[in-house]
Amino acid sequence: MNELADFLDARITEDEKAARVGNLPEEVWGARGWYDPERVLAECRSKRKLIDYVSAGLDESDGLAVLRLVALPWAGHSAYRQDWKA
């Protein structure tokens, strides 16, 4: 579960940095109407709180299930492991 939590932390950090500096993929620049950096930062805070909650309070099986769901948006990332699929 720690490896998955570390993976999520790294991806969330990337999202936070991109939201703060406006470093968006080119295909999203034209769609600024739906992209709100403040919403992205709020989502990052929410995900971090969820990871902290899972790490502190849920048993290993339930915690891993929750983290796998949180990780699904990054399933195409090169560091994503196939055994994390929910």
PyMOL Python script that loads the backbone (N, CA, C, O; Angstrom):
from pymol import cmd

cmd.read_pdbstr("""\
ATOM      1  N   MET A   1       0.832  -1.191   0.000  1.00  0.00           N
ATOM      2  CA  MET A   1       0.000   0.000   0.000  1.00  0.00           C
ATOM      3  C   MET A   1       0.873   1.250   0.000  1.00  0.00           C
ATOM      4  O   MET A   1       0.481   2.272  -0.564  1.00  0.00           O
ATOM      5  N   ASN A   2       2.048   1.188   0.622  1.00  0.00           N
ATOM      6  CA  ASN A   2       2.926   2.352   0.678  1.00  0.00           C
ATOM      7  C   ASN A   2       3.418   2.765  -0.699  1.00  0.00           C
ATOM      8  O   ASN A   2       3.528   3.956  -0.988  1.00  0.00           O
ATOM      9  N   GLU A   3       3.718   1.781  -1.559  1.00  0.00           N
ATOM     10  CA  GLU A   3       4.181   2.115  -2.909  1.00  0.00           C
ATOM     11  C   GLU A   3       3.095   2.842  -3.692  1.00  0.00           C
ATOM     12  O   GLU A   3       3.382   3.786  -4.427  1.00  0.00           O
ATOM     13  N   LEU A   4       1.869   2.409  -3.537  1.00  0.00           N
ATOM     14  CA  LEU A   4       0.763   3.061  -4.227  1.00  0.00           C
ATOM     15  C   LEU A   4       0.547   4.464  -3.664  1.00  0.00           C
ATOM     16  O   LEU A   4       0.311   5.402  -4.425  1.00  0.00           O
ATOM     17  N   ALA A   5       0.625   4.617  -2.362  1.00  0.00           N
ATOM     18  CA  ALA A   5       0.492   5.946  -1.750  1.00  0.00           C
ATOM     19  C   ALA A   5       1.611   6.868  -2.231  1.00  0.00           C
ATOM     20  O   ALA A   5       1.366   8.046  -2.490  1.00  0.00           O
ATOM     21  N   ASP A   6       2.821   6.355  -2.353  1.00  0.00           N
ATOM     22  CA  ASP A   6       3.939   7.159  -2.865  1.00  0.00           C
ATOM     23  C   ASP A   6       3.708   7.556  -4.323  1.00  0.00           C
ATOM     24  O   ASP A   6       3.977   8.693  -4.709  1.00  0.00           O
ATOM     25  N   PHE A   7       3.214   6.625  -5.122  1.00  0.00           N
ATOM     26  CA  PHE A   7       2.887   6.915  -6.517  1.00  0.00           C
ATOM     27  C   PHE A   7       1.857   8.044  -6.587  1.00  0.00           C
ATOM     28  O   PHE A   7       2.013   8.989  -7.360  1.00  0.00           O
ATOM     29  N   LEU A   8       0.805   7.936  -5.775  1.00  0.00           N
ATOM     30  CA  LEU A   8      -0.237   8.958  -5.769  1.00  0.00           C
ATOM     31  C   LEU A   8       0.314  10.305  -5.331  1.00  0.00           C
ATOM     32  O   LEU A   8      -0.018  11.334  -5.919  1.00  0.00           O
ATOM     33  N   ASP A   9       1.149  10.306  -4.308  1.00  0.00           N
ATOM     34  CA  ASP A   9       1.744  11.555  -3.835  1.00  0.00           C
ATOM     35  C   ASP A   9       2.529  12.239  -4.955  1.00  0.00           C
ATOM     36  O   ASP A   9       2.434  13.454  -5.128  1.00  0.00           O
ATOM     37  N   ALA A  10       3.288  11.476  -5.701  1.00  0.00           N
ATOM     38  CA  ALA A  10       4.078  12.039  -6.803  1.00  0.00           C
ATOM     39  C   ALA A  10       3.176  12.605  -7.897  1.00  0.00           C
ATOM     40  O   ALA A  10       3.462  13.679  -8.428  1.00  0.00           O
ATOM     41  N   ARG A  11       2.096  11.909  -8.246  1.00  0.00           N
ATOM     42  CA  ARG A  11       1.198  12.397  -9.293  1.00  0.00           C
ATOM     43  C   ARG A  11       0.456  13.649  -8.830  1.00  0.00           C
ATOM     44  O   ARG A  11       0.274  14.588  -9.606  1.00  0.00           O
ATOM     45  N   ILE A  12       0.032  13.664  -7.573  1.00  0.00           N
ATOM     46  CA  ILE A  12      -0.671  14.829  -7.040  1.00  0.00           C
ATOM     47  C   ILE A  12       0.266  16.034  -7.013  1.00  0.00           C
ATOM     48  O   ILE A  12      -0.145  17.150  -7.330  1.00  0.00           O
ATOM     49  N   THR A  13       1.512  15.813  -6.639  1.00  0.00           N
ATOM     50  CA  THR A  13       2.500  16.895  -6.640  1.00  0.00           C
ATOM     51  C   THR A  13       2.672  17.456  -8.048  1.00  0.00           C
ATOM     52  O   THR A  13       2.770  18.671  -8.220  1.00  0.00           O
ATOM     53  N   GLU A  14       2.709  16.589  -9.052  1.00  0.00           N
ATOM     54  CA  GLU A  14       2.800  17.050 -10.444  1.00  0.00           C
ATOM     55  C   GLU A  14       1.593  17.911 -10.814  1.00  0.00           C
ATOM     56  O   GLU A  14       1.743  18.954 -11.450  1.00  0.00           O
ATOM     57  N   ASP A  15       0.402  17.477 -10.416  1.00  0.00           N
ATOM     58  CA  ASP A  15      -0.808  18.245 -10.712  1.00  0.00           C
ATOM     59  C   ASP A  15      -0.779  19.602 -10.020  1.00  0.00           C
ATOM     60  O   ASP A  15      -1.156  20.614 -10.611  1.00  0.00           O
ATOM     61  N   GLU A  16      -0.329  19.621  -8.763  1.00  0.00           N
ATOM     62  CA  GLU A  16      -0.237  20.887  -8.030  1.00  0.00           C
ATOM     63  C   GLU A  16       0.713  21.859  -8.721  1.00  0.00           C
ATOM     64  O   GLU A  16       0.390  23.033  -8.900  1.00  0.00           O
ATOM     65  N   LYS A  17       1.870  21.369  -9.102  1.00  0.00           N
ATOM     66  CA  LYS A  17       2.854  22.222  -9.779  1.00  0.00           C
ATOM     67  C   LYS A  17       2.291  22.769 -11.084  1.00  0.00           C
ATOM     68  O   LYS A  17       2.441  23.954 -11.379  1.00  0.00           O
ATOM     69  N   ALA A  18       1.647  21.914 -11.860  1.00  0.00           N
ATOM     70  CA  ALA A  18       1.068  22.352 -13.132  1.00  0.00           C
ATOM     71  C   ALA A  18      -0.009  23.409 -12.910  1.00  0.00           C
ATOM     72  O   ALA A  18      -0.090  24.376 -13.667  1.00  0.00           O
ATOM     73  N   ALA A  19      -0.832  23.237 -11.887  1.00  0.00           N
ATOM     74  CA  ALA A  19      -1.896  24.199 -11.608  1.00  0.00           C
ATOM     75  C   ALA A  19      -1.324  25.540 -11.161  1.00  0.00           C
ATOM     76  O   ALA A  19      -1.867  26.593 -11.495  1.00  0.00           O
ATOM     77  N   ARG A  20      -0.240  25.500 -10.416  1.00  0.00           N
ATOM     78  CA  ARG A  20       0.349  26.747  -9.905  1.00  0.00           C
ATOM     79  C   ARG A  20       1.062  27.551 -10.984  1.00  0.00           C
ATOM     80  O   ARG A  20       1.053  28.781 -10.943  1.00  0.00           O
ATOM     81  N   VAL A  21       1.676  26.876 -11.943  1.00  0.00           N
ATOM     82  CA  VAL A  21       2.441  27.601 -12.965  1.00  0.00           C
ATOM     83  C   VAL A  21       1.719  27.661 -14.305  1.00  0.00           C
ATOM     84  O   VAL A  21       2.234  28.250 -15.256  1.00  0.00           O
ATOM     85  N   GLY A  22       0.556  27.073 -14.395  1.00  0.00           N
ATOM     86  CA  GLY A  22      -0.181  27.079 -15.651  1.00  0.00           C
ATOM     87  C   GLY A  22       0.461  26.211 -16.709  1.00  0.00           C
ATOM     88  O   GLY A  22       0.298  26.460 -17.904  1.00  0.00           O
ATOM     89  N   ASN A  23       1.190  25.191 -16.282  1.00  0.00           N
ATOM     90  CA  ASN A  23       1.883  24.293 -17.197  1.00  0.00           C
ATOM     91  C   ASN A  23       0.936  23.173 -17.615  1.00  0.00           C
ATOM     92  O   ASN A  23       1.014  22.054 -17.106  1.00  0.00           O
ATOM     93  N   LEU A  24       0.052  23.487 -18.537  1.00  0.00           N
ATOM     94  CA  LEU A  24      -0.957  22.524 -18.955  1.00  0.00           C
ATOM     95  C   LEU A  24      -0.578  21.871 -20.273  1.00  0.00           C
ATOM     96  O   LEU A  24       0.110  22.476 -21.096  1.00  0.00           O
ATOM     97  N   PRO A  25      -1.021  20.653 -20.473  1.00  0.00           N
ATOM     98  CA  PRO A  25      -0.812  20.033 -21.782  1.00  0.00           C
ATOM     99  C   PRO A  25      -1.460  20.902 -22.864  1.00  0.00           C
ATOM    100  O   PRO A  25      -2.489  21.534 -22.626  1.00  0.00           O
ATOM    101  N   GLU A  26      -0.863  20.927 -24.028  1.00  0.00           N
ATOM    102  CA  GLU A  26      -1.335  21.800 -25.097  1.00  0.00           C
ATOM    103  C   GLU A  26      -2.807  21.586 -25.437  1.00  0.00           C
ATOM    104  O   GLU A  26      -3.512  22.542 -25.761  1.00  0.00           O
ATOM    105  N   GLU A  27      -3.273  20.350 -25.367  1.00  0.00           N
ATOM    106  CA  GLU A  27      -4.655  20.084 -25.761  1.00  0.00           C
ATOM    107  C   GLU A  27      -5.676  20.687 -24.804  1.00  0.00           C
ATOM    108  O   GLU A  27      -6.865  20.710 -25.121  1.00  0.00           O
ATOM    109  N   VAL A  28      -5.244  21.177 -23.638  1.00  0.00           N
ATOM    110  CA  VAL A  28      -6.194  21.746 -22.685  1.00  0.00           C
ATOM    111  C   VAL A  28      -6.218  23.265 -22.734  1.00  0.00           C
ATOM    112  O   VAL A  28      -7.159  23.878 -22.230  1.00  0.00           O
ATOM    113  N   TRP A  29      -5.217  23.880 -23.323  1.00  0.00           N
ATOM    114  CA  TRP A  29      -5.155  25.347 -23.325  1.00  0.00           C
ATOM    115  C   TRP A  29      -6.400  25.966 -23.929  1.00  0.00           C
ATOM    116  O   TRP A  29      -6.893  26.971 -23.417  1.00  0.00           O
ATOM    117  N   GLY A  30      -6.915  25.403 -24.989  1.00  0.00           N
ATOM    118  CA  GLY A  30      -8.091  25.976 -25.621  1.00  0.00           C
ATOM    119  C   GLY A  30      -9.364  25.779 -24.823  1.00  0.00           C
ATOM    120  O   GLY A  30     -10.381  26.406 -25.120  1.00  0.00           O
ATOM    121  N   ALA A  31      -9.330  24.941 -23.840  1.00  0.00           N
ATOM    122  CA  ALA A  31     -10.523  24.620 -23.054  1.00  0.00           C
ATOM    123  C   ALA A  31     -10.448  25.203 -21.649  1.00  0.00           C
ATOM    124  O   ALA A  31     -10.943  24.587 -20.705  1.00  0.00           O
ATOM    125  N   ARG A  32      -9.841  26.375 -21.489  1.00  0.00           N
ATOM    126  CA  ARG A  32      -9.678  26.958 -20.154  1.00  0.00           C
ATOM    127  C   ARG A  32     -11.009  27.105 -19.436  1.00  0.00           C
ATOM    128  O   ARG A  32     -11.036  27.191 -18.208  1.00  0.00           O
ATOM    129  N   GLY A  33     -12.103  27.135 -20.165  1.00  0.00           N
ATOM    130  CA  GLY A  33     -13.389  27.278 -19.514  1.00  0.00           C
ATOM    131  C   GLY A  33     -13.656  26.192 -18.482  1.00  0.00           C
ATOM    132  O   GLY A  33     -14.262  26.472 -17.448  1.00  0.00           O
ATOM    133  N   TRP A  34     -13.226  24.976 -18.730  1.00  0.00           N
ATOM    134  CA  TRP A  34     -13.470  23.903 -17.763  1.00  0.00           C
ATOM    135  C   TRP A  34     -12.297  23.691 -16.841  1.00  0.00           C
ATOM    136  O   TRP A  34     -12.435  23.017 -15.820  1.00  0.00           O
ATOM    137  N   TYR A  35     -11.134  24.251 -17.169  1.00  0.00           N
ATOM    138  CA  TYR A  35      -9.956  24.070 -16.326  1.00  0.00           C
ATOM    139  C   TYR A  35      -9.833  25.244 -15.378  1.00  0.00           C
ATOM    140  O   TYR A  35      -9.688  26.386 -15.814  1.00  0.00           O
ATOM    141  N   ASP A  36      -9.889  24.975 -14.106  1.00  0.00           N
ATOM    142  CA  ASP A  36      -9.748  26.007 -13.084  1.00  0.00           C
ATOM    143  C   ASP A  36      -8.626  25.582 -12.148  1.00  0.00           C
ATOM    144  O   ASP A  36      -8.779  24.600 -11.421  1.00  0.00           O
ATOM    145  N   PRO A  37      -7.493  26.301 -12.145  1.00  0.00           N
ATOM    146  CA  PRO A  37      -6.375  25.908 -11.286  1.00  0.00           C
ATOM    147  C   PRO A  37      -6.761  25.782  -9.813  1.00  0.00           C
ATOM    148  O   PRO A  37      -6.246  24.908  -9.115  1.00  0.00           O
ATOM    149  N   GLU A  38      -7.652  26.636  -9.337  1.00  0.00           N
ATOM    150  CA  GLU A  38      -8.069  26.549  -7.931  1.00  0.00           C
ATOM    151  C   GLU A  38      -8.828  25.255  -7.660  1.00  0.00           C
ATOM    152  O   GLU A  38      -8.697  24.664  -6.588  1.00  0.00           O
ATOM    153  N   ARG A  39      -9.620  24.819  -8.634  1.00  0.00           N
ATOM    154  CA  ARG A  39     -10.326  23.550  -8.465  1.00  0.00           C
ATOM    155  C   ARG A  39      -9.339  22.393  -8.437  1.00  0.00           C
ATOM    156  O   ARG A  39      -9.490  21.459  -7.650  1.00  0.00           O
ATOM    157  N   VAL A  40      -8.326  22.457  -9.299  1.00  0.00           N
ATOM    158  CA  VAL A  40      -7.307  21.409  -9.326  1.00  0.00           C
ATOM    159  C   VAL A  40      -6.579  21.355  -7.991  1.00  0.00           C
ATOM    160  O   VAL A  40      -6.344  20.270  -7.458  1.00  0.00           O
ATOM    161  N   LEU A  41      -6.220  22.513  -7.444  1.00  0.00           N
ATOM    162  CA  LEU A  41      -5.526  22.536  -6.150  1.00  0.00           C
ATOM    163  C   LEU A  41      -6.425  22.009  -5.034  1.00  0.00           C
ATOM    164  O   LEU A  41      -5.955  21.303  -4.142  1.00  0.00           O
ATOM    165  N   ALA A  42      -7.714  22.344  -5.078  1.00  0.00           N
ATOM    166  CA  ALA A  42      -8.651  21.813  -4.078  1.00  0.00           C
ATOM    167  C   ALA A  42      -8.772  20.296  -4.208  1.00  0.00           C
ATOM    168  O   ALA A  42      -8.840  19.583  -3.208  1.00  0.00           O
ATOM    169  N   GLU A  43      -8.797  19.812  -5.445  1.00  0.00           N
ATOM    170  CA  GLU A  43      -8.853  18.365  -5.671  1.00  0.00           C
ATOM    171  C   GLU A  43      -7.595  17.686  -5.136  1.00  0.00           C
ATOM    172  O   GLU A  43      -7.672  16.600  -4.562  1.00  0.00           O
ATOM    173  N   CYS A  44      -6.449  18.315  -5.321  1.00  0.00           N
ATOM    174  CA  CYS A  44      -5.189  17.765  -4.802  1.00  0.00           C
ATOM    175  C   CYS A  44      -5.227  17.685  -3.278  1.00  0.00           C
ATOM    176  O   CYS A  44      -4.829  16.678  -2.692  1.00  0.00           O
ATOM    177  N   ARG A  45      -5.711  18.759  -2.638  1.00  0.00           N
ATOM    178  CA  ARG A  45      -5.823  18.743  -1.167  1.00  0.00           C
ATOM    179  C   ARG A  45      -6.758  17.631  -0.713  1.00  0.00           C
ATOM    180  O   ARG A  45      -6.475  16.926   0.256  1.00  0.00           O
ATOM    181  N   SER A  46      -7.865  17.482  -1.414  1.00  0.00           N
ATOM    182  CA  SER A  46      -8.837  16.448  -1.072  1.00  0.00           C
ATOM    183  C   SER A  46      -8.233  15.050  -1.193  1.00  0.00           C
ATOM    184  O   SER A  46      -8.426  14.209  -0.315  1.00  0.00           O
ATOM    185  N   LYS A  47      -7.507  14.803  -2.277  1.00  0.00           N
ATOM    186  CA  LYS A  47      -6.882  13.496  -2.475  1.00  0.00           C
ATOM    187  C   LYS A  47      -5.840  13.220  -1.399  1.00  0.00           C
ATOM    188  O   LYS A  47      -5.742  12.096  -0.906  1.00  0.00           O
ATOM    189  N   ARG A  48      -5.061  14.233  -1.032  1.00  0.00           N
ATOM    190  CA  ARG A  48      -4.057  14.047   0.028  1.00  0.00           C
ATOM    191  C   ARG A  48      -4.722  13.704   1.362  1.00  0.00           C
ATOM    192  O   ARG A  48      -4.239  12.842   2.096  1.00  0.00           O
ATOM    193  N   LYS A  49      -5.827  14.379   1.674  1.00  0.00           N
ATOM    194  CA  LYS A  49      -6.550  14.085   2.917  1.00  0.00           C
ATOM    195  C   LYS A  49      -7.106  12.665   2.895  1.00  0.00           C
ATOM    196  O   LYS A  49      -7.075  11.964   3.906  1.00  0.00           O
ATOM    197  N   LEU A  50      -7.610  12.249   1.750  1.00  0.00           N
ATOM    198  CA  LEU A  50      -8.129  10.885   1.618  1.00  0.00           C
ATOM    199  C   LEU A  50      -7.018   9.862   1.817  1.00  0.00           C
ATOM    200  O   LEU A  50      -7.214   8.862   2.507  1.00  0.00           O
ATOM    201  N   ILE A  51      -5.865  10.100   1.225  1.00  0.00           N
ATOM    202  CA  ILE A  51      -4.727   9.189   1.389  1.00  0.00           C
ATOM    203  C   ILE A  51      -4.298   9.138   2.847  1.00  0.00           C
ATOM    204  O   ILE A  51      -4.016   8.059   3.368  1.00  0.00           O
ATOM    205  N   ASP A  52      -4.244  10.292   3.517  1.00  0.00           N
ATOM    206  CA  ASP A  52      -3.895  10.322   4.941  1.00  0.00           C
ATOM    207  C   ASP A  52      -4.908   9.541   5.768  1.00  0.00           C
ATOM    208  O   ASP A  52      -4.537   8.784   6.665  1.00  0.00           O
ATOM    209  N   TYR A  53      -6.190   9.730   5.463  1.00  0.00           N
ATOM    210  CA  TYR A  53      -7.246   9.030   6.189  1.00  0.00           C
ATOM    211  C   TYR A  53      -7.123   7.519   6.000  1.00  0.00           C
ATOM    212  O   TYR A  53      -7.214   6.753   6.959  1.00  0.00           O
ATOM    213  N   VAL A  54      -6.918   7.108   4.769  1.00  0.00           N
ATOM    214  CA  VAL A  54      -6.783   5.685   4.459  1.00  0.00           C
ATOM    215  C   VAL A  54      -5.576   5.101   5.181  1.00  0.00           C
ATOM    216  O   VAL A  54      -5.660   4.019   5.763  1.00  0.00           O
ATOM    217  N   SER A  55      -4.465   5.808   5.145  1.00  0.00           N
ATOM    218  CA  SER A  55      -3.232   5.311   5.764  1.00  0.00           C
ATOM    219  C   SER A  55      -3.346   5.211   7.277  1.00  0.00           C
ATOM    220  O   SER A  55      -2.719   4.350   7.893  1.00  0.00           O
ATOM    221  N   ALA A  56      -4.139   6.083   7.873  1.00  0.00           N
ATOM    222  CA  ALA A  56      -4.236   6.115   9.331  1.00  0.00           C
ATOM    223  C   ALA A  56      -5.346   5.240   9.893  1.00  0.00           C
ATOM    224  O   ALA A  56      -5.250   4.775  11.029  1.00  0.00           O
ATOM    225  N   GLY A  57      -6.413   5.005   9.103  1.00  0.00           N
ATOM    226  CA  GLY A  57      -7.558   4.410   9.738  1.00  0.00           C
ATOM    227  C   GLY A  57      -8.143   3.145   9.155  1.00  0.00           C
ATOM    228  O   GLY A  57      -8.871   2.442   9.855  1.00  0.00           O
ATOM    229  N   LEU A  58      -7.864   2.827   7.923  1.00  0.00           N
ATOM    230  CA  LEU A  58      -8.491   1.653   7.327  1.00  0.00           C
ATOM    231  C   LEU A  58      -7.555   0.454   7.369  1.00  0.00           C
ATOM    232  O   LEU A  58      -6.332   0.600   7.366  1.00  0.00           O
ATOM    233  N   ASP A  59      -8.152  -0.732   7.409  1.00  0.00           N
ATOM    234  CA  ASP A  59      -7.306  -1.921   7.346  1.00  0.00           C
ATOM    235  C   ASP A  59      -6.672  -2.008   5.963  1.00  0.00           C
ATOM    236  O   ASP A  59      -7.111  -1.336   5.030  1.00  0.00           O
ATOM    237  N   GLU A  60      -5.659  -2.819   5.838  1.00  0.00           N
ATOM    238  CA  GLU A  60      -4.854  -2.908   4.615  1.00  0.00           C
ATOM    239  C   GLU A  60      -5.704  -3.183   3.374  1.00  0.00           C
ATOM    240  O   GLU A  60      -5.512  -2.537   2.344  1.00  0.00           O
ATOM    241  N   SER A  61      -6.622  -4.111   3.456  1.00  0.00           N
ATOM    242  CA  SER A  61      -7.429  -4.494   2.297  1.00  0.00           C
ATOM    243  C   SER A  61      -8.335  -3.352   1.837  1.00  0.00           C
ATOM    244  O   SER A  61      -8.371  -3.023   0.651  1.00  0.00           O
ATOM    245  N   ASP A  62      -9.061  -2.755   2.771  1.00  0.00           N
ATOM    246  CA  ASP A  62      -9.945  -1.640   2.420  1.00  0.00           C
ATOM    247  C   ASP A  62      -9.145  -0.431   1.952  1.00  0.00           C
ATOM    248  O   ASP A  62      -9.525   0.238   0.991  1.00  0.00           O
ATOM    249  N   GLY A  63      -8.044  -0.153   2.630  1.00  0.00           N
ATOM    250  CA  GLY A  63      -7.211   0.985   2.259  1.00  0.00           C
ATOM    251  C   GLY A  63      -6.656   0.844   0.857  1.00  0.00           C
ATOM    252  O   GLY A  63      -6.660   1.801   0.082  1.00  0.00           O
ATOM    253  N   LEU A  64      -6.184  -0.335   0.532  1.00  0.00           N
ATOM    254  CA  LEU A  64      -5.645  -0.581  -0.800  1.00  0.00           C
ATOM    255  C   LEU A  64      -6.736  -0.427  -1.862  1.00  0.00           C
ATOM    256  O   LEU A  64      -6.481   0.109  -2.941  1.00  0.00           O
ATOM    257  N   ALA A  65      -7.934  -0.888  -1.563  1.00  0.00           N
ATOM    258  CA  ALA A  65      -9.045  -0.757  -2.512  1.00  0.00           C
ATOM    259  C   ALA A  65      -9.348   0.713  -2.798  1.00  0.00           C
ATOM    260  O   ALA A  65      -9.578   1.085  -3.949  1.00  0.00           O
ATOM    261  N   VAL A  66      -9.350   1.539  -1.772  1.00  0.00           N
ATOM    262  CA  VAL A  66      -9.614   2.972  -1.950  1.00  0.00           C
ATOM    263  C   VAL A  66      -8.499   3.626  -2.759  1.00  0.00           C
ATOM    264  O   VAL A  66      -8.774   4.382  -3.690  1.00  0.00           O
ATOM    265  N   LEU A  67      -7.248   3.344  -2.415  1.00  0.00           N
ATOM    266  CA  LEU A  67      -6.126   3.949  -3.134  1.00  0.00           C
ATOM    267  C   LEU A  67      -6.095   3.515  -4.597  1.00  0.00           C
ATOM    268  O   LEU A  67      -5.728   4.302  -5.470  1.00  0.00           O
ATOM    269  N   ARG A  68      -6.475   2.283  -4.866  1.00  0.00           N
ATOM    270  CA  ARG A  68      -6.535   1.823  -6.262  1.00  0.00           C
ATOM    271  C   ARG A  68      -7.540   2.643  -7.061  1.00  0.00           C
ATOM    272  O   ARG A  68      -7.296   2.976  -8.221  1.00  0.00           O
ATOM    273  N   LEU A  69      -8.656   2.963  -6.445  1.00  0.00           N
ATOM    274  CA  LEU A  69      -9.662   3.784  -7.121  1.00  0.00           C
ATOM    275  C   LEU A  69      -9.144   5.198  -7.367  1.00  0.00           C
ATOM    276  O   LEU A  69      -9.368   5.765  -8.436  1.00  0.00           O
ATOM    277  N   VAL A  70      -8.459   5.759  -6.393  1.00  0.00           N
ATOM    278  CA  VAL A  70      -7.894   7.104  -6.546  1.00  0.00           C
ATOM    279  C   VAL A  70      -6.856   7.114  -7.667  1.00  0.00           C
ATOM    280  O   VAL A  70      -6.718   8.112  -8.374  1.00  0.00           O
ATOM    281  N   ALA A  71      -6.134   6.020  -7.833  1.00  0.00           N
ATOM    282  CA  ALA A  71      -5.052   5.947  -8.823  1.00  0.00           C
ATOM    283  C   ALA A  71      -5.536   5.714 -10.251  1.00  0.00           C
ATOM    284  O   ALA A  71      -4.758   5.894 -11.189  1.00  0.00           O
ATOM    285  N   LEU A  72      -6.773   5.327 -10.444  1.00  0.00           N
ATOM    286  CA  LEU A  72      -7.258   4.989 -11.788  1.00  0.00           C
ATOM    287  C   LEU A  72      -7.009   6.068 -12.848  1.00  0.00           C
ATOM    288  O   LEU A  72      -6.668   5.718 -13.978  1.00  0.00           O
ATOM    289  N   PRO A  73      -7.163   7.361 -12.542  1.00  0.00           N
ATOM    290  CA  PRO A  73      -6.903   8.360 -13.585  1.00  0.00           C
ATOM    291  C   PRO A  73      -5.474   8.335 -14.128  1.00  0.00           C
ATOM    292  O   PRO A  73      -5.221   8.853 -15.216  1.00  0.00           O
ATOM    293  N   TRP A  74      -4.552   7.750 -13.397  1.00  0.00           N
ATOM    294  CA  TRP A  74      -3.150   7.691 -13.815  1.00  0.00           C
ATOM    295  C   TRP A  74      -2.769   6.303 -14.339  1.00  0.00           C
ATOM    296  O   TRP A  74      -1.584   5.974 -14.391  1.00  0.00           O
ATOM    297  N   ALA A  75      -3.739   5.497 -14.721  1.00  0.00           N
ATOM    298  CA  ALA A  75      -3.456   4.134 -15.189  1.00  0.00           C
ATOM    299  C   ALA A  75      -2.563   4.114 -16.426  1.00  0.00           C
ATOM    300  O   ALA A  75      -1.900   3.109 -16.685  1.00  0.00           O
ATOM    301  N   GLY A  76      -2.533   5.182 -17.180  1.00  0.00           N
ATOM    302  CA  GLY A  76      -1.682   5.247 -18.357  1.00  0.00           C
ATOM    303  C   GLY A  76      -0.276   5.748 -18.083  1.00  0.00           C
ATOM    304  O   GLY A  76       0.548   5.805 -18.997  1.00  0.00           O
ATOM    305  N   HIS A  77       0.010   6.107 -16.853  1.00  0.00           N
ATOM    306  CA  HIS A  77       1.334   6.619 -16.481  1.00  0.00           C
ATOM    307  C   HIS A  77       2.348   5.479 -16.493  1.00  0.00           C
ATOM    308  O   HIS A  77       2.025   4.346 -16.137  1.00  0.00           O
ATOM    309  N   SER A  78       3.563   5.786 -16.900  1.00  0.00           N
ATOM    310  CA  SER A  78       4.592   4.740 -17.012  1.00  0.00           C
ATOM    311  C   SER A  78       4.939   4.092 -15.670  1.00  0.00           C
ATOM    312  O   SER A  78       5.403   2.952 -15.644  1.00  0.00           O
ATOM    313  N   ALA A  79       4.723   4.794 -14.562  1.00  0.00           N
ATOM    314  CA  ALA A  79       5.041   4.234 -13.244  1.00  0.00           C
ATOM    315  C   ALA A  79       3.860   3.477 -12.619  1.00  0.00           C
ATOM    316  O   ALA A  79       3.997   2.880 -11.551  1.00  0.00           O
ATOM    317  N   TYR A  80       2.718   3.505 -13.280  1.00  0.00           N
ATOM    318  CA  TYR A  80       1.540   2.804 -12.770  1.00  0.00           C
ATOM    319  C   TYR A  80       1.728   1.304 -12.952  1.00  0.00           C
ATOM    320  O   TYR A  80       2.103   0.838 -14.027  1.00  0.00           O
ATOM    321  N   ARG A  81       1.463   0.559 -11.889  1.00  0.00           N
ATOM    322  CA  ARG A  81       1.596  -0.904 -11.955  1.00  0.00           C
ATOM    323  C   ARG A  81       0.238  -1.539 -12.250  1.00  0.00           C
ATOM    324  O   ARG A  81      -0.778  -1.140 -11.682  1.00  0.00           O
ATOM    325  N   GLN A  82       0.231  -2.509 -13.125  1.00  0.00           N
ATOM    326  CA  GLN A  82      -1.016  -3.152 -13.524  1.00  0.00           C
ATOM    327  C   GLN A  82      -1.709  -3.869 -12.364  1.00  0.00           C
ATOM    328  O   GLN A  82      -2.929  -4.034 -12.386  1.00  0.00           O
ATOM    329  N   ASP A  83      -0.956  -4.293 -11.360  1.00  0.00           N
ATOM    330  CA  ASP A  83      -1.590  -4.963 -10.221  1.00  0.00           C
ATOM    331  C   ASP A  83      -2.330  -3.975  -9.318  1.00  0.00           C
ATOM    332  O   ASP A  83      -2.970  -4.388  -8.351  1.00  0.00           O
ATOM    333  N   TRP A  84      -2.252  -2.685  -9.619  1.00  0.00           N
ATOM    334  CA  TRP A  84      -3.016  -1.687  -8.873  1.00  0.00           C
ATOM    335  C   TRP A  84      -4.409  -1.483  -9.455  1.00  0.00           C
ATOM    336  O   TRP A  84      -5.238  -0.812  -8.840  1.00  0.00           O
ATOM    337  N   LYS A  85      -4.681  -2.048 -10.626  1.00  0.00           N
ATOM    338  CA  LYS A  85      -5.993  -1.834 -11.246  1.00  0.00           C
ATOM    339  C   LYS A  85      -7.091  -2.280 -10.305  1.00  0.00           C
ATOM    340  O   LYS A  85      -7.017  -3.343  -9.690  1.00  0.00           O
ATOM    341  N   ALA A  86      -8.111  -1.443 -10.207  1.00  0.00           N
ATOM    342  CA  ALA A  86      -9.231  -1.739  -9.298  1.00  0.00           C
ATOM    343  C   ALA A  86     -10.180  -2.725  -9.940  1.00  0.00           C
ATOM    344  O   ALA A  86     -11.184  -3.100  -9.334  1.00  0.00           O
TER     345      ALA A  86
END
""", "prot")
cmd.dss("prot")
cmd.show_as("cartoon", "prot")
cmd.util.cbc("prot")
cmd.orient("prot")
